[in-house]
Amino acid sequence: MEISNYKKSELLINLTEELLAVEKNRLSGVTDCTLNELDKYLDNVIAETEKNCTDYQYVKTQNTQFL
């Protein structure tokens, strides 16, 4: 077997294992979300935190340090 064929076989085996793991999780009830759904959720969490925070300026300052 040539090295390129071996590498392709390894990639296919790895992909198959990943897909089987995802399917197993799906069947057991594990839920995932898309990146857009996660982004929307995190935006809501941040907005809710800012709304309920008494020290809003501190939160705003802390968030801008990581951007």
C-alpha positions in Angstrom: 0.0 0.0 0.0 1.4 3.4 -0.9 1.8 6.0 1.7 -0.8 8.4 0.2 -3.4 5.5 0.2 -2.5 4.7 3.7 -3.0 8.3 4.8 -6.3 8.5 3.0 -7.4 5.3 4.8 -6.4 6.7 8.1 -8.3 9.9 7.5 -11.4 7.9 6.5 -11.1 5.7 9.6 -10.8 8.8 11.8 -13.8 10.5 10.2 -15.8 7.3 10.5 -15.0 7.1 14.3 -16.0 10.7 14.8 -19.2 10.3 12.9 -20.1 7.2 14.9 -19.4 9.1 18.2 -21.6 12.0 17.1 -24.4 9.5 16.1 -24.1 7.7 19.4 -24.4 11.0 21.3 -27.4 12.0 19.2 -29.1 8.7 19.9 -28.4 9.1 23.7 -30.1 12.5 23.7 -27.1 14.8 23.7 -28.0 18.1 21.9 -25.6 20.3 20.0 -26.0 23.7 18.6 -24.7 25.6 15.7 -22.1 28.4 16.0 -24.9 31.0 15.2 -27.1 29.5 18.0 -24.2 29.7 20.4 -23.4 33.2 19.5 -27.0 34.3 19.9 -27.2 32.5 23.3 -24.0 34.2 24.6 -25.2 37.6 23.4 -28.4 37.1 25.4 -26.4 36.0 28.5 -24.2 39.1 28.2 -27.1 41.4 27.6 -28.9 39.9 30.6 -25.8 40.3 32.8 -25.3 43.9 31.8 -29.0 44.6 32.5 -28.8 43.1 36.0 -25.4 44.2 36.9 -25.2 47.1 39.4 -21.5 47.8 38.5 -22.1 48.0 34.7 -18.9 50.1 34.1 -16.8 47.4 35.7 -18.3 44.7 33.5 -17.9 46.9 30.4 -14.2 47.6 31.2 -13.5 43.9 31.9 -15.1 42.8 28.6 -13.1 45.3 26.5 -9.8 44.0 27.8 -10.4 40.6 26.1 -11.4 42.0 22.7 
